Amino acid sequence: MFTTYDIATAVSSSYNKNERIRLQALLLVKNGLSVAKVAEDLLVHGSTVYRWIKRAENEGLFSLKCKPGRRAKFF
């Protein structure tokens, strides 16, 4: 897992709003807040926070950027 310093450094160097929220969630969980409380504060589901944690552990801190979604449908 990452240290608090690593996560705080990543938060301060992030320019993407969504990435910054995800990193702050990791930092709050790392500092002892429960996943349920973090999810409630950020208005997301608890499984979302668990998914962010798992993705950061598997792929690294900088994997928390927004991934491209499905393209627009043209009729």
Buried (B, 14 or more C-beta within 10 A) or exposed (E): EBEEEBBBBBBEEBEEEEBBBBBBBBBBBBEEBEBEBBBEEBEBEBEBBEEBBEBBEEEEBEBBEEEEEEEEEEE
